[in-house]
Amino acid sequence: MAEDAKIKGDDTGSTEEKIGMTNVEDARPQRMQPPEFIRNLTAEEREGLEKALKRKIDIRLLPAVIIMYIMNYIDRNNIAAARLAGEVGLEEDLGLTSTEFQTSVSILFVGYLLMQIPSNLFLNKFGKPAIYLPVCMMVWGLISALTAVCTNAAGLMANRFFLGIVEAAYFPGCLYYLSCWYTRKELGFRTAVLYSGALISGAFSGFIAAGVSWGMDGARGIAAWRWLFIIEGAATIVVALGCMFVLPNFPRTTKWLTDEERTLAVWRLQEDIGQDDWVNSEEQTFWQGAKMAFMDPKTYILTVLLFCIVASGTVTNFFPTVVNTLQEGALGNKQNQNISLLLTAPPYVLAVIVTYLNATHADKTGERYWHITIPMWVAVIAYIIAATTTSIAPRYLSMMLMVPSVYSGFVVGLAWISNTMPRPPAKRAAALALINAVSNCSSIYASYLYPKSADPHYTVAMIVNCCTAFIAICAATVMRMVLVRLNKKLDAGIWVEGAINAVPGEGAANGFRFKI
C-alpha cells in the first residue's frame, strides 16, 4: 500500500515519532467524507433507510444462498447416504473395496482445495457473483447427476475429483460475497444463515435418501443410489437457474438498487472500516491480494484454527455410517439402514438452532473468542463420550452434541476471518479461500478413519476429533492474544500493519479495532 511504502521509507526515528511528522501525516489515510445524500439525512432517516436496504438485500440474497448451499452440501456428501441406500448400495453395486470407497470420498477434497484460491480471486476480478456462482452450480449439478452412470471405482473417483473442482467456487466465494454486502457486526449472523444450508441439508438428506430407498429402489431397473444422484443433481440445476435471476452482484454493480440505495450500501462498508471496498474489476489484482494474505501472520493462526475445527467435524462426512452403529443387530438390514438415515436428522436440526443463537449473540456483543471456544469444549466432551461407550443413549447424546458444537464454533470462526482481514477486498478474498481450502484438507485423510473394520467403536476417529477440537481452542487463544496486543497499539496511536489506522490529528479512541 502507498501509505505503508511512505512510512517505511522514512526510516528515522521511532514509530511514535513518525506519527507526529508532517510528511508521514500526509501519507496516512484521510477521513472519508460521506456522500451528500448521506450527509443530508437525519439519524432517524438514516436508520430507517438502512433497515429497509438490509431487508431488501436479505430477502434477495439470504434465501438464495441457503438453498444453493443446501444443494452444494447434498451433492458433496450424498455418497455417504448412497452407501446405505436400497437393497444394494453404491459400495456393493460397484464392487468397491473399503479403501476404494474411502478414496472416492476423499478425492473430492483434492480438487476442492486446489481451486478455492484461484476461484475466489477470479470472482473478485470478474465482479459478477450473480452469474458466476449459479453457472458453477449448474456444472456441479450435472457432474453430480452423472455419478449415476459410474460403473467402477475409476469412474467414480474421476467424477468426484471434478465435482470437487467445480464445487470449490461456492462456499469461499459466498463468504467473500457476504463480506461485500454486510458490515463486520452483521457478518456473524449472515454467515450462520449461509452455513445453515449445510446443516439443513444434513437433516433432510437423510429423509430424501430414506424416501428414495423405500419408494424408488429398482424403479425402471435403476438402483436407489443411482436415483439419489439423478434426482439431487437435476434439482441442483433447476435451483441454479432460478438463483441467477434473484442474486445481487456487488453494491456498485447491482442494477435493481436505486441510486440512493446503492450509495448507502457502499458507504456502510466504507464507514465500518474507514476504507473503500470493491470498486471495479480494474482495481482488483489477482496476485497482490494473495501475496498480502500469505504475508500476514494472522492468516496462519486462523488457518490452524479453522483446520482443526473442520478436522474435528469430519465425522459428519460419515455421519450415516456412525449413526448406523446405534441400531446394529436390532433390526433387519434394510430397515436398520433406513432408520439410521432418519436418525441423522435430529442432530442437524439442533445444530441449526444452536448455530443461529450463537452467531446472533456473537454479533450483538461483538465478541468472537468465547463464542468459538465454548462450543469446542462441548465438542471435546462429546467425542470423549463417543470414544468410551457404545451404549445407545450416551452415544446418541454425543452425536446430538458434536454436530451443533462444531458447526456453531465454525461459523463464528469464519466471520472472524473477515473481521480480522477486512481490506483490501483482494486480500480478504484470498485469505478466505486459502483458509477454507487448507481447512478442508482434513477431509482427505478423515475418510480413512472410518473403515468398516473400526465399526462400531470408531475409537481412533473420535480420539483424533477430540484432539483437533482442543488444538482449535489453543489456536483461538493465540489469535485472541495477538489481536488484544494489536488493539492496544491502535489505542496508543501506533501504526499497525494490516489494520485501518487512525486519521492523523483525530485521535485513535474511536477508530478501527479488531474484534476479539
Secondary structure, DSSP 8 states (H G I E B T S, - for coil): -HHHHHHHH--SS-HHHHHT-HHHHHHS-------HHHHTS-HHHHHHHHHHHHHHHHHHHHHHHHHHHHHHHHHHHHHHHHTTSSSS-HHHHTT--HHHHHHHHHHHHHHHHHHHHHHHHHHHHH--HHHHHHHHHHHHHHHHHGGGG--SHHHHHHHHHHHHHHHTTHHHHHHHHHHTTS-HHHHHHHHHHHHHHHHHHHHHHHHHHHHHHHHHTTGGG--HHHHHHHHHHHHHHHHHHHHTTT----GGG-TTS-HHHHHHHHHHHHHHHTS-----GGG--HHHHHHHHHH-HHHHHHHHHHHHHHHHTGGGGGHHHHHHTTTTTTS-HHHHHHHHHHHTHHHHHHHHHHHHHHHHHHHHHT--HHHHHHHHHHHHHHHHHHHH---HHHHHHHHHHHHHHHHHHHHHHHHHHHHHS-SSHHHHHHHHHHHHHHHTTHHHHHGGG--GGGTTT-HHHHHHHHHHHHHHHHHHHHHHHHHHHHHHHHHTT---TTS----TTS-STTS-----
